[in-house]
Amino acid sequence: IKQENWPATVGLFTGLLAKEVVVGTLNTLYTQVGHLHHVDDKFSFIGGLKAALDSIPRNLAALPAALSNPILASAPIKSVNSGVYGVMSKYFDGAAGAFAYLLFILLYFPCVSTMAVMRREIGKNWANFSMLWTTGLAYGVATCFYQLATIRRHELSSSLWVIGMMATFALVIIVLRLKTGPRVQSTAEMSHA
């Protein structure tokens, strides 16, 4: 992330609080940075009243689904200004860089509320492990995606990055396996015990 791409850093921090906030944060910040303006239609009282009346049958038809899952039904529909994609691509070395950033955001550090629940339910050590594992996985996946998407620019460097990431994950899994030992019994072993 370059210095002029400060909205990406803000997006990282808001993702720590809640992942669903990142979309709105990035939309707002990149709209401001790119000086994009969301054009609203002119207000029409009669048009608004007609649209409200037209929505009644649709909303009544959706009522059974809303009653069966009220949380999903009350979730707001997020819309992103389409110009934001172009601005993000400009600040992230193209679409591959922007997508790699979004992959990282999707997979990194669980939000604070999730960490609090994990700490309470499964303990501090597992919560810390989850934090490190998901952030490492996010970095590895984002790096591998970016390197593979831009491999034509720097074939040797990209190949070495991907091989290095895969080797690192394999090494971590081997070390974890050696450290914990075989603790899971197969169903055949459990039936003989």
C-alpha positions in Angstrom: 0.0 0.0 0.0 1.5 3.3 -1.1 1.3 6.5 0.9 -1.3 8.1 -1.3 -3.5 5.1 -0.9 -4.5 5.9 2.7 -8.1 4.8 2.3 -6.8 1.2 2.0 -5.2 1.6 5.4 -8.4 3.0 6.9 -10.2 0.0 5.4 -7.8 -2.4 7.2 -8.6 -0.8 10.6 -12.4 -0.7 10.1 -12.2 -4.4 9.1 -10.8 -5.1 12.6 -14.0 -3.7 14.1 -16.5 -5.4 11.7 -15.9 -6.8 8.2 -19.2 -5.6 6.9 -18.2 -2.0 7.5 -15.3 -2.3 5.1 -17.5 -2.0 2.0 -19.1 1.2 3.1 -15.8 2.6 4.3 -14.0 1.9 1.0 -17.0 3.2 -1.1 -17.1 6.5 0.9 -13.3 7.1 1.0 -12.6 6.2 -2.7 -15.6 8.2 -3.8 -14.1 11.2 -2.0 -10.5 10.5 -3.2 -11.7 10.0 -6.8 -14.1 13.0 -6.6 -16.9 10.7 -7.8 -20.4 12.0 -7.3 -23.4 9.8 -6.9 -26.1 11.4 -9.0 -29.5 11.1 -7.5 -32.6 11.5 -9.7 -34.6 14.7 -9.2 -37.1 14.5 -6.3 -40.7 13.9 -7.3 -43.3 13.7 -4.6 -45.8 12.0 -7.0 -43.1 9.6 -8.3 -42.1 8.7 -4.7 -45.7 8.1 -3.7 -46.3 5.9 -6.7 -43.1 3.9 -6.0 -44.1 3.5 -2.4 -47.6 2.2 -3.4 -46.0 -0.1 -6.1 -43.7 -1.6 -3.4 -46.6 -2.8 -1.2 -47.4 -6.0 -3.2 -43.7 -6.9 -3.4 -43.2 -6.4 0.3 -46.3 -8.4 1.2 -45.0 -11.3 -1.0 -41.7 -11.2 0.8 -43.3 -11.2 4.3 -43.2 -15.0 4.8 -39.5 -15.1 4.1 -38.9 -12.1 6.4 -40.8 -13.8 9.2 -38.7 -17.0 8.8 -35.4 -15.1 8.9 -35.8 -11.6 10.3 -32.1 -10.9 10.6 -31.5 -11.5 6.9 -34.6 -9.6 6.0 -33.5 -6.5 8.0 -29.9 -6.4 6.5 -29.5 -3.3 4.4 -28.7 -3.7 0.8 -25.3 -2.2 0.1 -24.6 -0.4 -3.1 -21.2 0.6 -4.3 -20.6 3.5 -6.6 -19.4 1.9 -9.8 -16.7 4.5 -10.3 -15.0 3.2 -7.1 -13.7 0.2 -8.9 -11.7 2.3 -11.3 -10.3 4.5 -8.5 -9.2 1.4 -6.5 -7.5 -0.1 -9.6 -5.6 3.2 -10.1 -4.3 3.1 -6.5 -3.6 -0.6 -6.4 -1.5 -1.2 -9.5 -4.5 -2.4 -11.5 -7.4 -4.7 -10.9 -5.1 -7.5 -9.8 -3.7 -5.4 -6.9 -7.2 -4.2 -5.9 -8.6 -7.8 -5.9 -5.6 -9.0 -3.9 -6.3 -6.3 -1.3 -9.9 -7.4 -1.1 -8.9 -11.0 -0.7 -6.6 -10.0 2.2 -9.5 -8.0 3.8 -11.8 -11.0 3.4 -9.4 -13.4 5.1 -7.3 -11.5 7.6 -7.7 -11.0 11.4 -11.2 -11.9 12.7 -13.2 -8.9 13.8 -12.9 -7.9 17.5 -16.3 -9.3 18.5 -15.4 -12.7 17.0 -12.0 -12.7 18.8 -13.8 -11.9 22.1 -16.2 -14.8 21.6 -13.3 -17.2 20.6 -11.3 -16.1 23.7 -14.3 -16.8 26.0 -15.3 -20.1 24.3 -12.1 -21.8 23.3 -9.4 -19.9 25.2 -6.8 -17.3 24.7 -4.2 -19.5 23.0 -6.6 -20.7 20.3 -7.9 -17.2 19.8 -4.3 -15.9 19.3 -3.6 -18.8 17.0 -6.7 -18.0 14.9 -5.6 -14.4 14.7 -2.1 -15.3 13.5 -3.3 -18.1 11.2 -6.0 -16.1 9.4 -3.7 -13.1 8.9 -0.9 -15.3 7.6 -3.3 -17.2 5.3 -4.7 -13.8 4.1 -1.2 -12.6 3.3 -0.3 -15.8 1.5 -3.5 -16.0 -0.6 -3.4 -12.3 -1.6 0.3 -12.5 -2.4 -0.1 -15.7 -4.5 -3.1 -14.3 -6.3 -1.3 -11.0 -7.2 1.9 -12.8 -8.2 0.0 -15.3 -10.5 -2.1 -12.5 -11.9 0.9 -10.4 -12.8 3.3 -13.2 -13.6 4.0 -11.9 -17.2 5.6 -8.8 -15.7 8.2 -10.6 -13.6 8.1 -14.3 -14.2 11.0 -15.4 -12.0 10.1 -13.1 -9.1 6.5 -14.1 -9.2 7.3 -17.8 -9.3 9.7 -17.5 -6.4 7.0 -15.7 -4.3 4.4 -18.4 -5.0 6.8 -21.2 -4.3 8.0 -19.4 -1.1 4.4 -19.0 0.1 3.5 -22.6 -0.6 6.7 -23.8 1.1 6.0 -21.6 4.2 2.4 -23.0 4.6 3.6 -26.5 4.1 6.3 -26.0 6.7 3.9 -24.4 9.2 1.5 -27.4 8.8 4.3 -29.9 9.3 5.6 -28.1 12.4 2.0 -28.0 13.8 1.5 -31.6 13.1 4.8 -32.6 14.7 4.2 -30.4 17.7 0.7 -31.6 18.4 1.1 -35.3 17.4 -1.7 -37.5 16.3 -4.6 -36.8 18.6 -7.5 -37.7 16.4 -8.5 -41.3 16.4 -10.1 -42.9 13.4 -13.5 -44.5 13.9 -11.9 -48.0 13.6 -9.5 -47.2 16.4 -12.3 -45.9 18.6 -14.4 -49.0 18.2 -11.5 -51.2 19.3 -10.7 -49.1 22.4 
